[in-house]
Amino acid sequence: MKKRTVILTLSSLLLAGSLFCQTPATDRQPARLNLSLWKGVSTQPADTTGSTWLNLGIVSTLNRLNGAGINLLGSSVRSEAAGIQIGGIYNVAAGGMKGVQLAGIANVNGDHTTGLSLAGLTGITGNHAQGVLFAGLANIVGNDSRGLTLGGLVNIAGDGLAGVQLAGLGNIAGGSLKGATVSGLLSVVGGSLTGLQLSGLAGIAGEDVSGVQLSGLGNVAGGTFRGLQLSPVNLTGRGKGLQIGLVNYYKDGFDGLQLGLVNANPHTRVQLMLFGGNRTKLNVGVRFKNRLFYTILGGGTHYLDFGDRFSAAAFY
């Protein structure tokens, strides 16, 4: 009985406030408190040009939020949301957000995001993001991102990134990156990279790299690499530092040390070799010959000290 009384009382207040707010907004100052059941059923007109300090409801449409807004389903702010915006499903701020956003599914900010944004699935910012972004599925920023970005699967910054990217699947930055990017599968930086690139499969930088690239399969630096590349396959245009892997390759020049089974460049001569020996009767190998050093990978017939005629030899 008490619950029914409370619900009826709140509904009556909301309906009364909604009817009161249908009078022209030019005759009075816009209300600072917005209690809303649905769009058009609230204590503040949807077409007001003022700000809302406190918003409580189920679904709300506001002009500007300067304070706190809590909605069971979600809210849409036509201008900027500054403060706390919490929605059970979604939060939308066409102008941008400064402060804290919490949504069960998605946070969408048309211009900027400054502060903390947490979404169960997706966080989308049309322009700039600064602060901490967390999404269970993906974070998408149209331009540059500064701060900490955590995505369950993917983080995407259309331009540059300064800070830290953490993703279970992949991190993508269209421009340069200064900081660290850590992903379970793939990391791609369209411009230059300064810092750390760590990925489970491959790390790719379209331009220069100054720092460390670590990956489970391959590292690529499109411009000049300075620092450390560590993976089974390392590729760079020019290099200065250390490459450690099974295959290391540079295109134009390298000033440093390459440690790998195969160290190659455009001047490397690849030669097929057939030869015999006193330990193995017949051998086939591939020689990678540079100016001062060469390496040979190959295999041969059975090792003569073994009695098993099916034994064989592999050599480097």
Secondary structure, DSSP 4 states (H G I P E B T S, - for coil): -HHHHHHHHHHHHHHHHHHHTTS-GGGSPPPSEEEEEETTEESS-TT--S-EEEEEEEEEEES-EEEEEEEEEEEEESSEEEEEEEESSEEEESSEEEEEEEESSEEEESSEEEEEEEESSEEEESSEEEEEEEESSEEEESS-EEEEEEESSEEEESS-EEEEEEESSEEEESS-EEEEEEESSEEEESS-EEEEEEESSEEEESS-EEEEEEESSEEEEEEEEEEEEESSEEEEEEEEEEEEEEEEEEEEEEEEEEEEEEEE-TTPEEEEEEE--SS-S-EEEEEEE-SS-EEEEEEES--TT-S-TT--EEE-
